[in-house]
Amino acid sequence: MAIVESVVEFLLQKLSDQLIQEAVFLHGVDNQVELLMAEFRRMQCFLKDADTKQGGDERVKNWVRDVRDVAYDAEDVIDTFVFTIAKLRRSESVGCITRCANFFFNESIARHKVGSEIEQIKNKIRMISQSRLTYGIERIGMVEGTSSAVRSLQERRLTSPNAQEADFVGFEKDLAALVGQLINEGELRRCVVSVVGMGGLGKTTLTQKLYNTDSVKKHFHSHAWISVSQGYSVRDLLQAIVRRCMDLSKEELEKVEKMDVVELRDKIFEYLNNKRYLIVLDDIWTTEAWDDLKDAFPDMNNGSRVVLTTRNKEVALYARSQPHELRFLNDDESWELFCKKAFPGRDGHCPQNLEELGRKIVEKCHHLPLAIVAIGGLLLTKEAWEWEKVYKSISRQLVDGHQQISGILSLSYKDLPYYLKPCFLYLGNFPEDRQFGAGGLIQKWAAEGFLEERGEETLEEVGKDYLMQLIQRSMVQVASRNSMGVVKSCRIHDLLRDLSISEAKESKFLEVDSGNANAPCAFRARRLAIHNDDLREHTSLKSFTPHLRSVLIYTQGSTWLQREEEKFLFRGFKLLRVLYMQGVGIKELPSEIGELIHLRYLSCTQTCLDSLPSSIGNLPNLQTLFVTSRFIIKIPSIIGKMKQLRHFQVKSISKWDVSCGDIEGRPRLDRINNLQTLSFVRSGKWMEDGCLGKLTNLRKLGIWVDTKEDAEVLYVSIVKLDCLHSLTLRGNLGKLPDPSFFPKKLSKLTLTGSHLKEDPMATLEKLKNLRILRLSYNSYMGKEMACSAQGFPRLESLHLRQLYELEEWRVEEGSMPSLLYLRIYDCTKLKKLPEGLQHVSTLNKLELWRMPDEFKARLEKDRGEDWCKIQHIPSIDISVRWWI
């Protein structure tokens, strides 16, 4: 039921937005829409009370379902009407006088029809409102403490520690024991070590800590972390091992993509044959999965190790492993973990007046880390007077251990404020054990309408806050951060994913098809996630499902759609707001995509697209357009008419960044005032007349510069982009502009293939707000590079990659006073590390990859000539993969 309040709130916000944004379509029925909104506002007064009273009362549940269904019906009626009018006007604009007459006649019919349908919905709402007396639901005010709880959460979030570190309690002895097993010099056989335990015990948390321990990293020549999960593909797993272990050229990777399972096993075996390796297989469910993979791992008596995490001890024994069974936390550990989550701003110290009640609450968690983390995250948002209410809510659940845990997780969901509930349920879209990018997730939330307008904040800023609230409540886990500590990708625990899918299915919010024979019918679902390689077997491609607002398809490119199937995919779901396709076999987007006028988010990844159809300009509401391909993609000039576009990104499938967008003609991109991301596009005529410099809301820009003349136009433009934070430039720049030409807020800069002849550091070190600098692939062709004192005052991350002519690098004392992370990759002529590096006291991580043997010899502990320069650095890694 908890989602129903969100449905109505979302509908009211959406109708309000439509009255403003789509007034041209709603003219003539706007008064009826406003009256409909008034009816829903009256209905909304009773929903919060229903949420607290429904429990096991079927009468209240039925009432709530009625409210949800009529809200969905209203959304369908309005969206269908807008779709119909837009289609009529499009046909009228290219028609003759007769067609114009037909248009006015058909539009009049459409308005009359929608007016009748709205009146029917209003009657339903009145009947449902009257029926509340039957169910004993009375009007109450807003739940007290909500706003103060949110403010409290925002304040505590500012001082919260890293979520992963806070979760690591009670595993210290386990970690030490496992490290000993992995680097045991006396055991040279290839050993399999397994971490065994039920869901929520912390298997992955412990193994991640183990995998990233410095002594473990340094002990093995090659490393790979692979998430297996239940619905695994043997070929995908083997390809993942190849990508993570080996340094392959573009041509070699293309060959790998075409290999079958036997060839992949042989390739991995051959590569690992003389190396001491560590392979982690996370979340392995069956003995068959081990049989499918084990022959790829050679045993050369050199101390190699394979680590499994599994819920099934039978799998661990079958793999002839040394099972390490995780125990439940004891009372003290449970309390420590709880306090870390509930009181991060107080260094994990519980106020005395809450300790007795807090310990009672922790006792209900049965010593399971996931449940403790969830309840701690929930209480993080509560004031002291609300703790008793939470305790009573837990006590109402069944006392059986497993059901108790499910009840606690469910309680964490139900306690979410209404605006976070749909955001959490949306996470059920993602396949099991799949990491998902934070930026892409927020863009999908925005497209769905889940993000509220809030003062001067952008929707993206609101979305980041929503995500951080879910992270702080431990409903979402951080998977990775960038070098500045910003959340880059996330994951959701299996048990919480199960909860999101269960709650979403109950409320018709979402259906998931994982490819089994009993795939759900999506006829009434608002969203559909397809985790199935054979799209032709899915019922939604064979039948009309008009209610869908979101379709997310995750395949591995094994199905190439026929022309009629492509047309239906884009025309059959006329009310779509989000369409995400990963690995779908299409060579071009059909022109029918232009009929999806409600579409806000379109993503086509792992494709062979080489162009976009001009009909894409008929998508007036599109906010995000994201395409990955192995080819350069032609972008029609009509893109300049897409005024709602916020994020436009073309990205290469390969790591060599071959693909980019080639914008045709001279579109007036300066009319796209909302554009925040433009990457990766080719320079050209569209930049003339100062067009680029007028995109004043740009935060991220990536450009392939074809000529030095284009570079000059670029420099004149970017100085005007006051909001620009991230800039990526590729191509022969000739020279860099004066530091004053760079935007003042620029914090991240990447140069690739620039062929600069003058030392770029002399210019770049003067950028006062630069925090990340990446110089890649012959961006600088000189032999010497110098960083002067007081240069790069805020630089935190420096990447030097494939600077093939660089021989000497000097760093004066006082330079880079904030540097945390330094990565040097394949700079084959660099003779040694700079003398001044020992003065960079802030540096805590150094990564070196594919450097000459002479260079590495100078870094040998206590013996190398350059050891004194790096002995203060806590983490040093000379075998890191270059694409991390």
FENFEN-V815272 format. One line per field, one symbol per residue. ss: DSSP state (A for helix, B for strand, O for the rest). psi: psi as a letter, one per 20 degrees, with the letter a starting at -180 (. if undefined). burial: + if it has 24 or more other ideal C-beta (glycine too) atoms within 12 Angstrom, else -. Layout:
# FENFEN-V815272
ss=???
psi=???
burial=???
This chain:
# FENFEN-V815272
ss=OAAAAAAAAAAAAAAAAAAAAOAAAAOOOAAAAAAAAAAAAAAAAAAAAAAAAOOOOAAAAAAAAAAAAAAAAAAAAAAAAAAAAAAAAAAAAOOOAAAAAAAAAAAAAAAAAAAAAAAAAAAAAAAAAAAAAAAOOOOOOOOOOAAAAAAAAAAAAOOOOOAAAAAOOOOAAAAAAAAAAAOOOOOOOOBBBBBBOOOOOOAAAAAAAAAOOAAAAAAOOBBBBBBOOOOOOAAAAAAAAAAAAOOOOAAAAAAAAAOOAAAAAAAAAAAAOOOOBBBBBBOOOOAAAAAAAAAAOOOOOOOOBBBBBBOOAAAAAAOOOBBBBOOOOOAAAAAAAAAAAAOAAAOOOOOAAAAAAAAAAAAOOOOOAAAAAAAAAAAOOOOAAAAAAAAAAAAOOOOOAAAAAAAAAAAAAAOOOAAAAAAAAAAAAOOOOOOBBAAAAAAAAAAAOOOOOBOOBOAAAAAAAAAAAAAAOOOOBBBBBOOOOOBBBBBOOAAAAAAAAAAAAAOOOOBBBOOOOOOOOOOOOOBBBBOOOOAAAOAAAOOOOOOOOBBBBBOOOOOBOOAAAAAAAAAOOOOOOBBBBBOOBOOOOOAAAAAOOOOOBBBBBBBOOOBOOAAAAAOOOOOBBBBBBOOOBBBOAAAAAOOOOOBBBBBBOOOOOOOOBBBOOOOOAAAOOOOOBBBBBBOOAAAAAAOAAAOOOOOBBBBBOOOAAAAAAAAAAAOOOOOOOBBBBBOOOOOOOOAAAOOOOOOBBBBBOOOBOOOOAAAAOOOOOOOBBBBBOOOBOOOBBBBOOOOOOOOOBBBBBOOOOOOBBBBOOOOOOOOOBBBBBOOOOOOOOOAAAAAOOOOOBBBBBOOOAAAAAOOOOOOOOOAAAAOOOOBBBOOOOOOO
psi=hhighhgggggggghgghhghkhhhiphjhhhghhgggghhhhhhihhghhhigdjohghgggghgggghgggggggghhgggggggghghhhjaagghgghghghhgggghghgghghgghhgggggghihhhjkoqpraqpqighhgghgghghhhjqrpghhhinpjjghgggghgghhkohioiqoqppqoqrrpiikghgghggghjpghgghhqhqqppppfrglrpgggghhggghhhqnqrghhhhhhhiqagghgghgggggihkqoqoppnplphqhhgghhhhiioqnjljjqqppqpqiohhgghhjlrnpopprqqagghggggghhhhlhikkjppqhiigghghgghhiikjpgghggghghgihjqrhiihhggghgghirqipgghgghhgghhhghiqqhiighgghhiihqqpkpqppgghghhggghijipqpnciqrhhhghhggghghghjkiqqphqqaijjppgqrrpqghhgggggghgghjkhqqpojjrhlqqpjgiqhqppomphnhiiphiiirpniipippoporkkiopqrghhgghhihhmijphpopoojpnpiqpqhihiimiiphpppoqlrkqjrqqhihijnijphpoppprjrpppoqiihiiniiphooppqqhrijlhqrpopqbmqmiiimhiphpoppqqrahiirkkggiimijphppppoohrhghgggghhghhinhiphppppqrohfrqrqhiiqqhjpipppppkhlphqohhhghiiohjphppooqmkhpjrhqpporqjqmhjphpppoplniiphpppoqpiqlijphppppplniiphrqqhjhiiniipippppplqqhhghhijppihqhjhhhjiiphpppjkqphj.
burial=+++++++++++++++++++--+--++--++-++-+++-++--++-+++++++-+-----++-+++++++++++++++++++++++++++-------------+---+--++--++-++--++-++--++-++--+-+--------+--++-++--++--++-++-++++++--++--++++++------++++++++++++++++++++++++--++-++++++++++++++++++++++++++++-+----+--++------++-+++-++--++++++++++++--++-+++-++++--+++++++++++--++-++-++++++-++---+++++++++++++--+-+---+--++--+++++++++++++++++++++++--++-+++-++--+------+++++++++++++++++++++++++++++++++++++++++++++++++-----+++-++++++++++++++++++--++--++-+++++++++++++-+++++++++++++---++-+-+++++++++++++-++++---+++++++++++++-+-+---++-+++++++++++++++++++-+++-+++++++++++++++++++++++++++++++++++++++++++++++++-+-+++++++++++++++++++++--++++-+-+++++++++++-+++--++++++++++++++++---++-+++-+++++-+++++++++++-+++-+-+++-++++++++++++--+++++++++-++++++++++++++-+++++--++++++++++++++-+--+++---+++++++++++++-++++++-++--+-++-+++++++---++-++------+--++--+-++++++++-+
